[in-house]
Amino acid sequence: MERLLLILLTAAIRLLPRRRRELAGALLAEAPQVPPGRRRSRWLAGGLWYVGKETVRHRLAYGLGLALAAVALVVVDRLGTSDDAGQVSLLVLLVTAAGSGFAAPRRAWIAGLVIGSALPVLYVALAVLRPQTAHLPEPRGVAGAASLFVLVVPAMIAAGLGAGARILLRGDGPAAD
């Protein structure tokens, strides 16, 4: 069992982001210092748990953040009833896209596409599924809803500005992501 855990941990370390591999390597290097048997197996299983947790967190965190940003934009847009609701929705779009670009500069373009497409996708779906009851932009119907895809442009610009701000503030280029 110990040998299997050692092989799995050695192989799994390669899945980690570069900045997390050092700690996992240290866990692996210290394994011979732990008494053999059940204790060493627990040590290696803990290292494997760390690698799995960090890998999942790294891979899913950005996607979950993007999904939450898109949901926040949709909720703000659907709740808005005043004359300035469109401007508030645009502000949320710009802030969330810039924040997502800042969080991961190499994936800023994904943030621009996802966040910029959230409202158009919603309104196209509403135009198809509930054309009579849905509050749709002018011109009514799918064409009006599809015209909202123009929001991808400011979302892409905001995401790019967020990525640029991170690069300037922290001095870490896209390779550090």
Sequence and secondary structure as in RCSB ss.txt:
>XXXX:A:sequence
MERLLLILLTAAIRLLPRRRRELAGALLAEAPQVPPGRRRSRWLAGGLWYVGKETVRHRLAYGLGLALAAVALVV
VDRLGTSDDAGQVSLLVLLVTAAGSGFAAPRRAWIAGLVIGSALPVLYVALAVLRPQTAHLPEPRGVAGAASLFV
LVVPAMIAAGLGAGARILLRGDGPAAD
>XXXX:A:secstr
 HHHHHHHHHHHGGGS HHHHHHHHHHHHHGGGS TTHHHHHHHHHHHHHHHHHHHHHHHHHHHHHHHHHHHHHH
HHHH  STTHHHHHHHHHHHHHHHHHHH GGGHHHHHHHHHHHHHHHHHHHHHH TTTS   SS SHHHHHGGGG
GHHHHHHHHHHHHHHHHHHH   GGG 
